[in-house]
């Protein structure tokens, strides 16, 4: 597997993007409500409070998952 550099900012952006996608998928209407915005702000704040150790754990988990997927893909070939 190629070396992948998952910076803290990239990990935070990825997690927040997943939260944002969740909120958008659960929209009741076309426009974000104040409650939707509040939920997104809470998720953003949560992501921004992640410690270096937590980000490191998440980074390791993502890399392990990518390696596993790559290995499974290679076994099929």
MOPAC internal coordinates of N, CA, C and O (Angstrom, degrees):
PM7 1SCF
backbone

  N    0.0000 0     0.00 0     0.00 0    0    0    0
  C    1.4484 1     0.00 0     0.00 0    1    0    0
  C    1.5293 1   108.09 1     0.00 0    2    1    0
  O    1.2310 1   121.01 1   -42.72 1    3    2    1
  N    1.2959 1   115.67 1   137.28 1    3    2    1
  C    1.4584 1   120.39 1   177.97 1    5    3    2
  C    1.5196 1   109.68 1   -64.17 1    6    5    3
  O    1.2310 1   120.96 1   -31.14 1    7    6    5
  N    1.3247 1   115.78 1   148.86 1    7    6    5
  C    1.4592 1   119.55 1   176.88 1    9    7    6
  C    1.5201 1   109.22 1   -64.99 1   10    9    7
  O    1.2310 1   121.37 1   -52.98 1   11   10    9
  N    1.3193 1   114.99 1   127.02 1   11   10    9
  C    1.4571 1   121.02 1   179.53 1   13   11   10
  C    1.5158 1   107.62 1  -116.61 1   14   13   11
  O    1.2310 1   120.60 1   -54.40 1   15   14   13
  N    1.3082 1   116.45 1   125.60 1   15   14   13
  C    1.4526 1   121.28 1   178.13 1   17   15   14
  C    1.5238 1   108.83 1   -99.50 1   18   17   15
  O    1.2310 1   121.01 1   -75.43 1   19   18   17
  N    1.3159 1   115.68 1   104.57 1   19   18   17
  C    1.4635 1   120.72 1   179.04 1   21   19   18
  C    1.5216 1   107.84 1  -100.19 1   22   21   19
  O    1.2310 1   120.70 1   -86.78 1   23   22   21
  N    1.3088 1   116.26 1    93.22 1   23   22   21
  C    1.4615 1   121.33 1  -179.69 1   25   23   22
  C    1.5223 1   110.55 1   -67.32 1   26   25   23
  O    1.2310 1   121.22 1   -17.47 1   27   26   25
  N    1.3259 1   115.28 1   162.53 1   27   26   25
  C    1.4633 1   119.96 1   177.31 1   29   27   26
  C    1.5229 1   110.64 1   -57.06 1   30   29   27
  O    1.2310 1   120.45 1   137.44 1   31   30   29
  N    1.3347 1   116.74 1   -42.56 1   31   30   29
  C    1.4646 1   120.36 1  -179.96 1   33   31   30
  C    1.5264 1   111.36 1   -62.78 1   34   33   31
  O    1.2310 1   120.33 1   140.75 1   35   34   33
  N    1.3226 1   116.98 1   -39.25 1   35   34   33
  C    1.4627 1   120.52 1   179.04 1   37   35   34
  C    1.5238 1   110.78 1   -66.31 1   38   37   35
  O    1.2310 1   120.22 1   137.68 1   39   38   37
  N    1.3194 1   117.18 1   -42.32 1   39   38   37
  C    1.4703 1   121.34 1   177.76 1   41   39   38
  C    1.5283 1   109.83 1   -61.83 1   42   41   39
  O    1.2310 1   120.36 1   132.98 1   43   42   41
  N    1.3357 1   116.91 1   -47.02 1   43   42   41
  C    1.4710 1   120.32 1   179.07 1   45   43   42
  C    1.5208 1   111.04 1   -60.44 1   46   45   43
  O    1.2310 1   120.82 1   135.96 1   47   46   45
  N    1.3232 1   116.03 1   -44.04 1   47   46   45
  C    1.4640 1   120.26 1  -179.59 1   49   47   46
  C    1.5220 1   110.76 1   -62.79 1   50   49   47
  O    1.2310 1   120.40 1   139.13 1   51   50   49
  N    1.3215 1   116.84 1   -40.87 1   51   50   49
  C    1.4632 1   121.25 1   179.19 1   53   51   50
  C    1.5308 1   110.80 1   -62.86 1   54   53   51
  O    1.2310 1   120.45 1   131.78 1   55   54   53
  N    1.3254 1   116.74 1   -48.22 1   55   54   53
  C    1.4706 1   120.05 1  -178.68 1   57   55   54
  C    1.5255 1   110.31 1   -62.60 1   58   57   55
  O    1.2310 1   120.56 1   133.22 1   59   58   57
  N    1.3309 1   116.53 1   -46.78 1   59   58   57
  C    1.4670 1   119.52 1  -179.55 1   61   59   58
  C    1.5292 1   110.71 1   -63.30 1   62   61   59
  O    1.2310 1   120.30 1   143.05 1   63   62   61
  N    1.3203 1   117.04 1   -36.95 1   63   62   61
  C    1.4679 1   120.34 1   178.19 1   65   63   62
  C    1.5208 1   111.04 1   -62.03 1   66   65   63
  O    1.2310 1   120.66 1   141.59 1   67   66   65
  N    1.3296 1   116.34 1   -38.41 1   67   66   65
  C    1.4677 1   119.83 1   177.69 1   69   67   66
  C    1.5253 1   110.39 1   -65.67 1   70   69   67
  O    1.2310 1   120.35 1   136.20 1   71   70   69
  N    1.3262 1   116.94 1   -43.80 1   71   70   69
  C    1.4682 1   119.86 1   177.00 1   73   71   70
  C    1.5172 1   110.65 1   -60.80 1   74   73   71
  O    1.2310 1   121.00 1   135.91 1   75   74   73
  N    1.3343 1   115.70 1   -44.09 1   75   74   73
  C    1.4650 1   120.28 1  -178.66 1   77   75   74
  C    1.5306 1   110.29 1   -61.95 1   78   77   75
  O    1.2310 1   120.79 1   137.94 1   79   78   77
  N    1.3322 1   116.10 1   -42.06 1   79   78   77
  C    1.4641 1   120.86 1   178.40 1   81   79   78
  C    1.5220 1   109.90 1   -61.33 1   82   81   79
  O    1.2310 1   120.40 1   138.88 1   83   82   81
  N    1.3345 1   116.84 1   -41.12 1   83   82   81
  C    1.4634 1   121.01 1   178.61 1   85   83   82
  C    1.5294 1   110.42 1   -60.38 1   86   85   83
  O    1.2310 1   120.21 1   133.61 1   87   86   85
  N    1.3207 1   117.21 1   -46.39 1   87   86   85
  C    1.4653 1   120.81 1  -179.99 1   89   87   86
  C    1.5235 1   110.23 1   -62.63 1   90   89   87
  O    1.2310 1   120.41 1   134.82 1   91   90   89
  N    1.3184 1   116.82 1   -45.18 1   91   90   89
  C    1.4642 1   119.99 1  -178.65 1   93   91   90
  C    1.5299 1   111.99 1   -64.66 1   94   93   91
  O    1.2310 1   120.18 1   143.31 1   95   94   93
  N    1.3239 1   117.27 1   -36.69 1   95   94   93
  C    1.4640 1   120.14 1   178.47 1   97   95   94
  C    1.5214 1   111.98 1   -67.95 1   98   97   95
  O    1.2310 1   120.62 1   153.07 1   99   98   97
  N    1.3212 1   116.41 1   -26.93 1   99   98   97
  C    1.4651 1   120.83 1  -177.45 1  101   99   98
  C    1.5212 1   113.28 1   -96.04 1  102  101   99
  O    1.2310 1   120.39 1  -171.03 1  103  102  101
  N    1.3235 1   116.86 1     8.97 1  103  102  101
  C    1.4617 1   120.32 1   179.81 1  105  103  102
  C    1.5246 1   111.05 1   -59.70 1  106  105  103
  O    1.2310 1   121.63 1   -43.99 1  107  106  105
  N    1.3029 1   114.49 1   136.01 1  107  106  105
  C    1.4623 1   119.37 1   176.64 1  109  107  106
  C    1.5262 1   110.62 1   -86.01 1  110  109  107
  O    1.2310 1   120.64 1   156.18 1  111  110  109
  N    1.3107 1   116.38 1   -23.82 1  111  110  109
  C    1.4593 1   120.82 1  -179.19 1  113  111  110
  C    1.5133 1   110.44 1  -133.91 1  114  113  111
  O    1.2310 1   121.12 1    15.60 1  115  114  113
  N    1.3107 1   115.46 1  -164.40 1  115  114  113
  C    1.4542 1   121.33 1  -177.10 1  117  115  114
  C    1.5319 1   111.60 1   -85.96 1  118  117  115
  O    1.2310 1   120.62 1   151.28 1  119  118  117
  N    1.3166 1   116.42 1   -28.72 1  119  118  117
  C    1.4567 1   121.34 1  -174.34 1  121  119  118
  C    1.5263 1   109.83 1  -108.00 1  122  121  119
  O    1.2310 1   121.15 1   -36.42 1  123  122  121
  N    1.3491 1   115.40 1   143.58 1  123  122  121
  C    1.4552 1   119.16 1   175.13 1  125  123  122
  C    1.5242 1   109.74 1   -64.53 1  126  125  123
  O    1.2310 1   121.14 1   -51.34 1  127  126  125
  N    1.3195 1   115.42 1   128.66 1  127  126  125
  C    1.4602 1   119.73 1   175.95 1  129  127  126
  C    1.5262 1   108.78 1   -83.04 1  130  129  127
  O    1.2310 1   121.30 1    -8.57 1  131  130  129
  N    1.3023 1   115.12 1   171.43 1  131  130  129
  C    1.4686 1   119.35 1   176.60 1  133  131  130
  C    1.5262 1   110.08 1   -61.44 1  134  133  131
  O    1.2310 1   120.15 1   142.81 1  135  134  133
  N    1.3228 1   117.32 1   -37.19 1  135  134  133
  C    1.4708 1   121.50 1   177.54 1  137  135  134
  C    1.5295 1   110.45 1   -63.77 1  138  137  135
  O    1.2310 1   120.30 1   138.17 1  139  138  137
  N    1.3399 1   117.04 1   -41.83 1  139  138  137
  C    1.4676 1   120.65 1   176.96 1  141  139  138
  C    1.5279 1   110.71 1   -60.23 1  142  141  139
  O    1.2310 1   120.90 1   134.85 1  143  142  141
  N    1.3214 1   115.89 1   -45.15 1  143  142  141
  C    1.4731 1   120.84 1   179.36 1  145  143  142
  C    1.5221 1   111.04 1   -62.51 1  146  145  143
  O    1.2310 1   120.93 1   137.98 1  147  146  145
  N    1.3328 1   115.83 1   -42.02 1  147  146  145
  C    1.4600 1   120.96 1   178.90 1  149  147  146
  C    1.5239 1   109.93 1   -60.93 1  150  149  147
  O    1.2310 1   120.70 1   135.75 1  151  150  149
  N    1.3262 1   116.27 1   -44.25 1  151  150  149
  C    1.4587 1   120.63 1   179.96 1  153  151  150
  C    1.5299 1   110.66 1   -62.57 1  154  153  151
  O    1.2310 1   120.27 1   137.61 1  155  154  153
  N    1.3254 1   117.10 1   -42.39 1  155  154  153
  C    1.4633 1   120.40 1   178.59 1  157  155  154
  C    1.5279 1   111.17 1   -64.78 1  158  157  155
  O    1.2310 1   120.02 1   139.85 1  159  158  157
  N    1.3232 1   117.56 1   -40.15 1  159  158  157
  C    1.4668 1   120.38 1   178.11 1  161  159  158
  C    1.5292 1   110.52 1   -63.59 1  162  161  159
  O    1.2310 1   120.41 1   139.99 1  163  162  161
  N    1.3272 1   116.81 1   -40.01 1  163  162  161
  C    1.4645 1   120.56 1   178.05 1  165  163  162
  C    1.5254 1   110.77 1   -63.95 1  166  165  163
  O    1.2310 1   120.52 1   137.40 1  167  166  165
  N    1.3259 1   116.61 1   -42.60 1  167  166  165
  C    1.4713 1   120.53 1   178.64 1  169  167  166
  C    1.5257 1   110.47 1   -64.68 1  170  169  167
  O    1.2310 1   120.40 1   137.43 1  171  170  169
  N    1.3456 1   116.84 1   -42.57 1  171  170  169
  C    1.4665 1   120.92 1   178.97 1  173  171  170
  C    1.5253 1   110.20 1   -61.05 1  174  173  171
  O    1.2310 1   120.80 1   135.42 1  175  174  173
  N    1.3365 1   116.08 1   -44.58 1  175  174  173
  C    1.4599 1   120.20 1   179.48 1  177  175  174
  C    1.5250 1   111.36 1   -63.20 1  178  177  175
  O    1.2310 1   120.50 1   140.07 1  179  178  177
  N    1.3330 1   116.65 1   -39.93 1  179  178  177
  C    1.4644 1   120.74 1   177.40 1  181  179  178
  C    1.5282 1   110.41 1   -60.00 1  182  181  179
  O    1.2310 1   120.77 1   132.69 1  183  182  181
  N    1.3275 1   116.13 1   -47.31 1  183  182  181
  C    1.4646 1   120.90 1  -178.95 1  185  183  182
  C    1.5256 1   110.35 1   -62.55 1  186  185  183
  O    1.2310 1   120.39 1   138.57 1  187  186  185
  N    1.3135 1   116.86 1   -41.43 1  187  186  185
  C    1.4586 1   120.68 1  -178.85 1  189  187  186
  C    1.5223 1   113.26 1   -68.84 1  190  189  187
  O    1.2310 1   119.96 1   160.72 1  191  190  189
  N    1.3306 1   117.68 1   -19.28 1  191  190  189
  C    1.4643 1   121.50 1   179.08 1  193  191  190
  C    1.5262 1   112.82 1   -90.29 1  194  193  191
  O    1.2310 1   119.56 1   176.80 1  195  194  193
  N    1.3192 1   118.44 1    -3.20 1  195  194  193
  C    1.4647 1   119.79 1  -179.40 1  197  195  194
  C    1.5231 1   109.54 1   -60.60 1  198  197  195
  O    1.2310 1   121.00 1   -44.35 1  199  198  197
  N    1.3192 1   115.69 1   135.65 1  199  198  197
  C    1.4611 1   120.69 1   179.84 1  201  199  198
  C    1.5235 1   110.35 1   -79.07 1  202  201  199
  O    1.2310 1   120.86 1   -12.20 1  203  202  201
  N    1.3197 1   115.97 1   167.80 1  203  202  201
  C    1.4623 1   120.22 1   177.30 1  205  203  202
  C    1.5188 1   110.71 1   -60.41 1  206  205  203
  O    1.2310 1   120.53 1   141.02 1  207  206  205
  N    1.3258 1   116.59 1   -38.98 1  207  206  205
  C    1.4701 1   120.49 1   179.59 1  209  207  206
  C    1.5320 1   110.72 1   -64.75 1  210  209  207
  O    1.2310 1   120.55 1   137.92 1  211  210  209
  N    1.3300 1   116.56 1   -42.08 1  211  210  209
  C    1.4603 1   119.81 1   179.12 1  213  211  210
  C    1.5268 1   110.68 1   -65.39 1  214  213  211
  O    1.2310 1   120.71 1   137.68 1  215  214  213
  N    1.3319 1   116.25 1   -42.32 1  215  214  213
  C    1.4657 1   119.72 1   177.45 1  217  215  214
  C    1.5238 1   110.94 1   -63.51 1  218  217  215
  O    1.2310 1   120.49 1   141.94 1  219  218  217
  N    1.3112 1   116.66 1   -38.06 1  219  218  217
  C    1.4640 1   120.83 1   177.86 1  221  219  218
  C    1.5272 1   110.98 1   -64.33 1  222  221  219
  O    1.2310 1   120.39 1   138.17 1  223  222  221
  N    1.3269 1   116.85 1   -41.83 1  223  222  221
  C    1.4753 1   120.96 1   177.37 1  225  223  222
  C    1.5272 1   110.69 1   -62.17 1  226  225  223
  O    1.2310 1   120.64 1   135.86 1  227  226  225
  N    1.3126 1   116.39 1   -44.14 1  227  226  225
  C    1.4700 1   120.98 1   179.87 1  229  227  226
  C    1.5212 1   109.89 1   -64.33 1  230  229  227
  O    1.2310 1   120.26 1   135.97 1  231  230  229
  N    1.3250 1   117.11 1   -44.03 1  231  230  229
  C    1.4607 1   121.94 1   179.12 1  233  231  230
  C    1.5395 1   110.20 1   -58.69 1  234  233  231
  O    1.2310 1   120.65 1   133.52 1  235  234  233
  N    1.3363 1   116.36 1   -46.48 1  235  234  233
  C    1.4588 1   120.93 1   179.30 1  237  235  234
  C    1.5291 1   110.83 1   -61.88 1  238  237  235
  O    1.2310 1   120.42 1   139.00 1  239  238  237
  N    1.3343 1   116.81 1   -41.00 1  239  238  237
  C    1.4670 1   120.97 1   179.76 1  241  239  238
  C    1.5302 1   110.28 1   -63.18 1  242  241  239
  O    1.2310 1   120.36 1   134.03 1  243  242  241
  N    1.3477 1   116.92 1   -45.97 1  243  242  241
  C    1.4642 1   121.01 1   179.98 1  245  243  242
  C    1.5239 1   110.29 1   -61.53 1  246  245  243
  O    1.2310 1   120.28 1   133.44 1  247  246  245
  N    1.3230 1   117.07 1   -46.56 1  247  246  245
  C    1.4653 1   120.19 1  -179.34 1  249  247  246
  C    1.5292 1   111.54 1   -63.53 1  250  249  247
  O    1.2310 1   120.40 1   139.92 1  251  250  249
  N    1.3254 1   116.84 1   -40.08 1  251  250  249
  C    1.4721 1   119.84 1   177.45 1  253  251  250
  C    1.5204 1   111.41 1   -63.44 1  254  253  251
  O    1.2310 1   120.75 1   138.96 1  255  254  253
  N    1.3327 1   116.17 1   -41.04 1  255  254  253
  C    1.4722 1   119.82 1   177.86 1  257  255  254
  C    1.5251 1   110.76 1   -63.46 1  258  257  255
  O    1.2310 1   120.28 1   137.36 1  259  258  257
  N    1.3399 1   117.07 1   -42.64 1  259  258  257
  C    1.4653 1   120.39 1   178.76 1  261  259  258
  C    1.5257 1   111.20 1   -62.93 1  262  261  259
  O    1.2310 1   120.47 1   139.07 1  263  262  261
  N    1.3310 1   116.71 1   -40.93 1  263  262  261
  C    1.4689 1   120.36 1   178.70 1  265  263  262
  C    1.5260 1   110.51 1   -64.73 1  266  265  263
  O    1.2310 1   120.55 1   139.02 1  267  266  265
  N    1.3312 1   116.56 1   -40.98 1  267  266  265
  C    1.4651 1   120.97 1   178.89 1  269  267  266
  C    1.5277 1   110.27 1   -63.42 1  270  269  267
  O    1.2310 1   120.39 1   134.77 1  271  270  269
  N    1.3300 1   116.87 1   -45.23 1  271  270  269
  C    1.4653 1   120.51 1   178.84 1  273  271  270
  C    1.5256 1   111.10 1   -62.71 1  274  273  271
  O    1.2310 1   120.68 1   139.34 1  275  274  273
  N    1.3230 1   116.31 1   -40.66 1  275  274  273
  C    1.4522 1   120.01 1   178.44 1  277  275  274
  C    1.5218 1   110.37 1   -63.37 1  278  277  275
  O    1.2310 1   120.44 1   136.58 1  279  278  277
  N    1.3165 1   116.77 1   -43.42 1  279  278  277
  C    1.4693 1   121.95 1   179.65 1  281  279  278
  C    1.5286 1   110.88 1   -62.69 1  282  281  279
  O    1.2310 1   120.43 1   135.98 1  283  282  281
  N    1.3232 1   116.79 1   -44.02 1  283  282  281
  C    1.4584 1   120.60 1   178.71 1  285  283  282
  C    1.5229 1   110.87 1   -63.87 1  286  285  283
  O    1.2310 1   120.54 1   140.55 1  287  286  285
  N    1.3058 1   116.57 1   -39.45 1  287  286  285
  C    1.4645 1   121.24 1   178.80 1  289  287  286
  C    1.5318 1   110.85 1   -64.78 1  290  289  287
  O    1.2310 1   120.17 1   138.91 1  291  290  289
  N    1.3197 1   117.28 1   -41.09 1  291  290  289
  C    1.4609 1   121.62 1  -179.62 1  293  291  290
  C    1.5202 1   111.35 1   -67.49 1  294  293  291
  O    1.2310 1   120.32 1   145.36 1  295  294  293
  N    1.3477 1   116.99 1   -34.64 1  295  294  293
  C    1.4647 1   121.11 1   178.92 1  297  295  294
  C    1.5169 1   111.33 1   -65.43 1  298  297  295
  O    1.2310 1   120.36 1   148.59 1  299  298  297
  N    1.3311 1   116.91 1   -31.41 1  299  298  297
  C    1.4662 1   120.92 1  -178.72 1  301  299  298
  C    1.5290 1   111.81 1   -74.96 1  302  301  299
  O    1.2310 1   120.75 1   154.71 1  303  302  301
  N    1.3415 1   116.17 1   -25.29 1  303  302  301
  C    1.4690 1   119.59 1  -177.24 1  305  303  302
  C    1.4737 1   113.20 1   -76.95 1  306  305  303
  O    1.2310 1   120.10 1   180.00 1  307  306  305

